[in-house]
Each structure stands twice: as structure tokens, then as C-alpha cells.
Amino acid sequence: MKKHSQVTGMIDIGSNTVRLAVYQVMDNGAYRVIDQGRWSARLSQKLNGDGILPLDAVSELVEVLRHFRRICRMHGATRIRAVATAAIRQAANRREVLERLGRKAGLNIELLPGEDEARLGCVAMLRTMDVQDGFLVDIGGGSTEVSLILGRKLVNAVSFPFGCVNTALRHSLGGGAVSAAQIERLQADIQATMREQAWIAEHPGLPLIGLGGTTRALAKLCQRADNYPYANLHGYEVPVKKLSDKLNALAPLNVDKRRKVPGLSKDRADVIVPGLAILQSVTRMTSASRIVICGAGLRDGIFFETCLPRTDVSDASMVLEESIRNLAALYPSVPQEHPLQVNKLALTLFDRLASSGGQSLPSRARAWLDAASRLFKIGAIIDVNDFSDHTFYLLTHAHWNGLTHREILLTAAIASYRGTSPARKKLSAYRQLLQNGDYEAVFKLGSLLQLAAALDRSESQAVTSLHVSVARGNKLKLAATARHPLPVERTEVDSLAKEFRKIWRLTPRLTVV
């Protein structure tokens, strides 16, 4: 049966960059980004001394918007939502600009107030991260939004009229090196403005969640310098000291030399120093404990509000739950009854064995097993013969939320577990991210998932209840109530017994009662 979907284009006309994201929502509720585009606009840079955005700049922007509109139409988009932010908010001729853009590009352009920009950034973060408390900062080309989240609720938000582009102009930071004195003056101005919002300094020690191009550029620089093995920015943490180190390293370089720095985009070379200086100012004002990168942003916030049902974000666990649901719906390789049955059996086994003495497992182990047991068959959508390898690839490359980078890797290894040696091989490239005991946890939870899958090998959900007990002689007794005999399941359990005994020091035995 052909699947129907709704396609929507989201265009963010930012002060530094104009971005497009095309989202697809399937009839089963699954969603994904199917196309993206960006154009380095530098609109804040093009405002003249009277605050006018010249018509030639508007004409250039019209062509970009027409191009983005064609992309949306090519994908069958039924709706395009375009919003303009700080540069056009600050333009003296903003009404004329918006009218001309709308008429020439064939789009209805919304002028987004700074407060709404901050709120939508919070929506994007809360839907994609399980942060309870923290500050949120979004450094754009012409504005910087700072928000305070407490108990997963937006408590305060402000939009400041400085960003990486207009700050560079205001302080005459051209193509040359930036001196320590220039940075000091720049930051003094920023901090003087920020002090007008007393709440920014009243919650020291919270994490600072960074949205936007400046924080993503910082993360890419750090990942490149550290040979970070996992190619994902969302959830990546940057120690506050590394921000200072990068700013101190980049400021003495002219723009040409910055363009040669590994990991730094060439079109950001002239604004990275003011951007990092703003970020450092916010970090100092908030006394942040660390900087965490949020890969979602304004377009995602608009998408969540426009295209998806409203969700209660007060429970942080919904972030992971929603990601699991979405991945399972995006890759429906098997009927969901089988993974749900395996999930139920795996958690039954875990709860019994975790409560028995002598079993050492991390505090988050149950959450990893829960996710892995619901997603372990998604690789079959590529090839059923090697589905475990494809499952590992999909889970380490798909964008899903609610787990740290390390936890995503461990969950992928558990979901794709086929023995200790293959698991070690899959994780070998990511050793830098692993902690003591992680291999043992993967072996235990992976073998537990294998056993649960064996108990539904016929994929008939025949087992209606399972009583798990540990008997003398290190026997793991699995007494199943079932709708029919389980010869295939018993054979599968027996074939796993030797490997399971090595890991758990228990020999599983299945009986039907």
C-alpha cells in the first residue's frame, strides 16, 4: 500500500544565513528532513548607515527564496512557512522589504519578533533534549537570544540586538587579527547590555545549551582537533576552557589564515571571533558549568509547532520515547508486534536478573535495553540476512534524541549484538567515548536481548507470561505460559546457552507450563 505524507518547507531568513529545511510527515506519524539548503546572506552586513536594506540585496534574496521555493515544490510541499529575523526586524525599510520579498518570491514572509524567536528555539531544544534546567543561547548574525529553562519550562527570555555579523561591523573587525583589547571592549559592551537582565546572573552552574551557527562551528573545531570519532553535533559537550582556547587561538589570525583552520567553514572565518566572544560573554554572565550543542534550531521549532501534535514536554523521558517511536515508524521492517514482544520479554529478564545478587550493571542499563529491544530489527529494511550490522549502522547514523553520544553507541551495540567479538569490533572505532565497564554492559544486555528474541523466534507472540528464576547449579529457569508448544524457541534458547553462560554464569532452560 502506498504511503501518504505531508511535506512542508521551513525557511529561516536569518541575519547571517538563510536556511531551508523540507520536512516529511508520514501518515503513521513518522517524520524526517528530506532536503536542506543554505545561503550565506550577511543581511546585517548589508544594512547601510541609515539602517536601510538596499534593493539589490533584496533582489538577491528574492532569487534565493525562489530557488528554495522550487525545491519545496519539487518535493510536493503543500505548505511553505518563511520567517524573517533580526536583520529585517532592524531594517528601517522592513515593510517595503517584506512586501517586495513576498510579491517577487511568491511567499508570505512572517516577521518574527525576538521573543518568538527565543520561544521557538526553546521548543526545538525541549523536543530534542532531555535537559531539566539550563540556559539557552542562540547567536545569530544580528541578534542573540538568551533563555532560562527551569524544570523544563521557559521562565525568562530576551532577544539582544547584537549578533556575530553586526558586532563585527560595530567594532570594525575586518579581515585582520583581533587584538585582546578589541575583544575586551566588545565584551564589555555586551555584558553591560546583558546586566540589564538581572535573571541571567541568578542561576550559576547550569549548563549553557547552544543553538545556531557559532556554537556548531565551535563544536566542529573541537571535534576536529580531538579526532572525535562520532560525527554528530547534537548533544556534544564543550568544556568552557576549550571555548577560551579556541577564541585565543583564532583571534590573532587574519581571515585568510582562519579559512585554513581545520574544521572551520570558510564562510564563517570573518565572524567566528565576534561570535565566540559573544558566546564567552554569555558563558561568563551565566557562570555556566559547560556548553552543550543543540543541533535543532528555529526551523525545527517552527516545524514542531506547525506540523506535529502538541506534546507535553515537562517529562524529559518523552524525548527518548518519541525518538524510538519515530525511528520504529520510519523503518517498519517487521510488524511491530514482534519487537514489542521481545521488548516485554527482555525487560522481564532484566528486572529479574538485575535484582539478583552479583550482577553489576550501570544505572541507565534498563533504558538502553528498552530502546535496543524495540529497535533491534530495523536493519532488516536494508537486508534481512545481515540485519544486525545494518541496525548498528542505522542507529549510529540516524538522528535520534534522549541519549548521549556514548549511550547511542552502546544502545546500537546492544541492539545489533551477535557475540562478544563482533561487538568489540563494532565499538573499536569509538573507544575514545567509552568508559570502564561498557563492554561488559553491552555483552550482558546484548545477550539478554538475544535470549528475549529467541523466546519469540517464531514471531507469533506465543509466550503470554514468563516466570524467571535462578535455580541450583546456576540454572536460569524460564517457565513460559504459551498459546502453543515452543519447539523452535527451545532450540534457539539451547543454542544460546553456552554463550549466555560465559557472560552471565547462568545456563538458560526453557519449559512450557
N, C-alpha and C positions, 0 to 999 in steps of 0.2 A: 504494500500500500504506500502510495506517495505521501511523504510528509509535507505538511504545510508549515509555513513560517512567516513571521512578520519581520521585515527588515527596516531599520531606522538609521539614518545618518545623524551624527552629532558633530557640529563644527564649533570649535573654540577659537574665536578671533582674539588671540592674546596679544599683548603689547610687544612681545619678543617673537613669538612663533604662532602661526595659525595651524591648528591641528584638526584632522578629520579622523573619526572612528565610525565604522559601519558595523552595527550590531544586528545579529540574527537571533530571534526568539522562536524556538520550535513550538509546535502545538503541544508537546509534552512538558513545556515549561523550561526546557534546557536553553541556555543562551551562550553566545560566544561572539568575539570580534572576528569579522571575516575580511576586513580590509582596513588599512590605516594610511594616512598621508600627513605630511608636514611641510611647511614652507616658512623659512626664516624671514619674518616680516619686518622686524625692527620698527614698528609703528611709533613707539615712544621716541625713537631717534629722529623720526621724520617730522615731528611736530615743530613748527617754526617758532620764532621768538614770541609771536602773539598767540601761541597755542593753537594755531590753525594746522590741520592736516591737509597738505596740498592735494589738489585734484589728481596730479599724476600718480601720487601714492595710492589714492583711492582707486584710480583706474587699474593699477597693477593688482590691487587686492581683488577687484572685480573679476579679473581673469583667473585668479587662484580659486575664488569661490565658484566660478563657472566650471572649472576643472573638477573640483570636489563634488559639485552637483552632478556632473556627468558620471563620476564614479558611483555615486549613490544610485542613480537611475539604472546604471548597468547591472547593479546587484538587485534591482527590483524594489528599491526602498519606497515605501508608501508614505514616509514622513521624513522630513529633514528639519532638525532643530538647530539653529545657529545663534550663538550668543557672542556679544562683544564685551570686552572687559576694560581694563584701566585706561589704555591709550585713547580709546574712543570716548570713554567716560570723561577724560580730562580735556578732550579736544573742544576748542571754543566753537567750532562749526559741526558739532556732533549730530545735530538734527539733519543738516544737509548731507553729511557723510552717510548716515543710516538710510536716508531716503534714496540717495544715489546707489548705494550698495544693493538695497532691496530691489530697486527698479531694474538696474543693469544685470544683476546676477540672478534675478528671479527667486529671491529668498526673502523670507520675513526675518529680519535681524532683530534680536532682542538685546537691549542694552541692560546688562546685568549689574545691579547695584553691588557695591563692595561687600555688604553684609550677606547678600545672597551667594556671592562667590565663596565667602568663608563657610557658609552653611552647607553648600553643596560639596565642598571639599571634605567637610566632616561626614556627610552622608557617604561619600566614597570610602573614606577611611573606616568608618564603623561597619560598613557592609563587607569589608575585605580584611580586617584585622581584629584580633581579639583583645585589644588594648582596653584596660579598665579606666585608667587615669593617665592624662598626659597633655602636653601642649602640641598643637598642630601649627605648622608654618608652611605657607605656600608662597615662595618667592617668584614673582613673575617679572616681566620686563618693566612694567610701570607701577606695580603695587605689590605689597606684601601683606598677606592675611595671617593673623595670629589668632588662634582659638584655644580655649581651655576646655578640656573634656574631664569630667569627674563622674565616676560611676556610669560611664558610657552615655553621658548626657552632655550636650553642649551648654556650657554655663556662661561663657563670655566669648565674644568675637569682635575683632576690629580689623578694618582694612586701612593700611597706611599707604600714602601716596608716593612711596618710593619702591623701586624695583631695580634689577641689575642694569637695565638699559638707561633709564633716566638718571640713576645715581652716577653712572659713568659720565654722562653728559654734564650733570650738575657740578661734578668735581673735576671736570676736564681730564678724565682718564682716557687719553687717546691710545696710540699704538705703542707707547713706550712703557718702560718699567714703572711700577707704582711704588713710591717710597713709603717707609714706615710712617712718616709724618702725614702723608696724604691719607693713609688708612686710618690713622688716629683721628684726623679731623672728620673724615667721613663717618666713622663710628660714633664720634661724639655727637654729631648732628642726629644720627639715627636714634641713639639712646636717649637724647633729650626729648625727641618726639614720643618715644615709647614710654617714657616715665609718666606721661600724661594719663596712661592707663595703669593705675596702681596694681591692679589684679595680676598683671604679668609677673611681678616680682614676689607674689604672695604664696607661691606653691613650689618652693625649691626642691630639687631632687627628682622631679618627674622626668620621664623620657620626652624627648622632642621628636615628634613624628614629622618627617619632611616630605612635602609634595613638591612637584614642579621640577623644571629642568636643572636648576642649580644643585639641588640635593642629589638628583640622579647622576649628574656629572661628577659630583664628589664621590659617590659610590663606585662609579665606573673607574675613576682614578685609583681608588683604594683597592678594588678588586684586581685591577691590572698589576699594580705594584706588588700585591701579595700573592700573585698567581692563584687567586681564589678559584677553586675547582668547579663551582656551581654557578651556572650562567643565569642568575635570577637576581633582580634588584629588589623586588618586593620583600620586605622583611629583613633585608640586610642591615646590620648594625655597624655604625661608625663610632669609634671612641672619640670623645670630644678632643683629645690631644691630636688625633690624626687630622681633624679639621684645621687646627692651628698649623700643623706641619705642612699641609698642602697649601694653605694660604701663604705661609712664609716661603715656600719653595717657588710658587708661581708668580708672586708679586714682583720680584726682581727681574723677571724675564720680560722682554718685549713681546708683542703679539706674535711675530714671526716665530720666535723660539717657543712660545706656548703652543703654537699649532703643531709642533713636532713632539710634544709630550705624549708618551704612550697612554692611550685611554681617554684622551681629551678630544672631543669633537672640534673640528677646525672652525665651525661657525659659532662656537661658544668661546673661543680664545680671548676675544676682546671684552667679554662681560663676565668671565668666570671670577676674576678677582673682586670686583664690586659685589657679585653675588655671594661669594664666600665671606666677604667682610660683613654683609648684612646677616648672613646665617650665624656668624660668630657673635655678632651683637645680640641676636635673639637668644642664642645659647647662653650668653653671659647674663642677660637680663632675667631669664627664666631659671638660671642655675641648673640647667638640665643635666641629668646623670649620663645620658647617652643620646645619640641621634639614630633614629630608626627610619629607614626609607619606606615610603608607601608608593607602590607602583601605580596605584589608581589615582585619578585626579578629577578635574572638573567635568570632563566629558562623561566619566563613569558615574559621577554623582547625578548628572542630568539624566543619564540612561536609567539608573535605578529608580529615580523619581518618576520618570516619564513612562517607562515601558514595563516595569515589574510591579507586582502587587506590593503594597506597603508591608513592611516587616518590622516586628518588634526587635530592635537592636539592643535592648537592655541586657539580654542574656548573651554573653560573649561566646558561648558554645554554639550559637546559631551560625557563626561564621564557618566553622568546620563542617557542621551539619549541612549547610546549604551547598558548600563546595562538593561534598560527597554526593549529594543528591544530583547536583548539576553534572558532575562527571559521569555518574551512572546513566543519566538520561542522554548525555552526548554520545556515549559509546555503548549502546544497548546490544551488546554482542550475544547475550544469553537472556532468556526470560528471567526477570528479577526474582522469581520465587526461589531459584537455586542459591544465588548469593545471600538472600535473606535467611534461608535455612542454614547455610554454612555459618553466617554471622551469629545466628542464635546458638548453634552448637559450639562454635569457637568460644563465645563468651561464657557459656555454661562450663566448658572445660577450664577456662581461665579462672573463673571465680572459685571453682573447687580446688584447683592446684595452687592458686595464689594464697589461699587460706591455709594450706598445709605447711608444715614446718620445713625449713631448709631451702625454700625457694626464694631466691633473691631476684627481684625484678624492679625496674625503675617505676617511679610513681605514675608516669604517663603511659605505662605499657598497655593498659587496657584501652586507652584511646587509640593507640597505634594499631592494635589488633582489631578494634572495632572498624576503623577505616579500611584496613587492609583486607579484612574478610568480606567487606561489601564491594570491593573494587578488584578483587584478585583475578577476575575473568575478563576484564575489559580488553586485554591484549588479544583476545580471540577475534576481535573485529578486524585485525590485520591478518592473522594466520592462526588457526586453532592448534596446529602442530607445535609451534613454539610460542604459545600464548604467554607463558610466564616471562620470557625475555621481552616481549612486546609490552607486557604490563609494566615491567620495570621502566622501560623507555617512556611510555606514556605518562606514568606517574611522576617521573623526574623532569619531564619537559612540559607537561600541561600546567596552566596557571590555576592553582587552587590555593585556598587560604585557610588560616586557622592553625597551621603548623609552622614551626621554624624550619629553616633550610635543612638542618640536621634531622629533624623529625620527618620531613618529607622523604629524605633518603632512606631512613630506617623503615618507614612505612612501605615504601616501594620495595625494599629488600624483603620484608616480611610477606608482602602480597605475592611476590614472584619466587618465593623460597622453593628450591629444589635440592637442598643439601648444603652442607657447610662449605664445601669447596666452591661451588658456583656462587654462593652468597658472598664469600670473601672476594672473589674475582670481580663481581659487580660493584662492590664497595671500594675496591682498591684505589680507584681514581679519586676518591673523596676522603681519603684518610685524614686529611688536614681538618675536616669538620667533625670527625668522630671523637668520642670520649671513651674512657676506660669502661669496659663492660658492655659496649654497644654491640660488638659481635655476638657475645653470649646472649644478649637480649633478642637479637634477630634470629639466632638459632632456635631459641626456646619458643618464641612466638611464631616463627615460621613453621616449625614442626607441629605446633599446636594447630595452626591453620590447615596444614596438610591432613592432620588427623580428622579435623572437622569436615573437610572436603571429602575424605574417604567415607565418612558416615552418611554422605548423600551422593555417593558415586553414581547411582542410577538417576540422579537429578529428579527424583519422584517425590521428595519430601515425605518419605515413608516413616521416618522416625518422628513420633508425636511427642515423646518425652525421653529424657536421658538422665539416668542416675549414675553419677560418677563417684567412685570410692577407691581408696588405696588399701589394698589387702596385703597380708603377709607375703614375703618373698618379692617385695617391690612390684606387685601386680597393680596395674591401673584397670579396674573393673568398669566396663562400660555396659550398663544394663539398659537396653533400649526397649521402649514400647513402640511397636511399629504396626503399620497397616498390612504388611505382608512380610514374608521371610526376607532376610538380608544377605543372601549368599555372596553377591558382588561386593557389598560393603565389608563383610567379614574378610574376604580375600584381600581387599585393599588395606584394611587395618593390619592384617597379619604381615603384609609386605612392607609396611612402615615400621613394624615393631622393633627391628634391630636398630635402625637409625634413631628412633624415638628414645630407646633405652639408653643410647650413648649420651643423649643430651639431657634427658630428664631423670635418668636412672630408674625408670619405671617401664614396665612392659605392658602395653595396652592389650586387653582381651575383650572382644565384643560378644555379648549374649543378648538374645531376644527374649523378653519376658512376657 
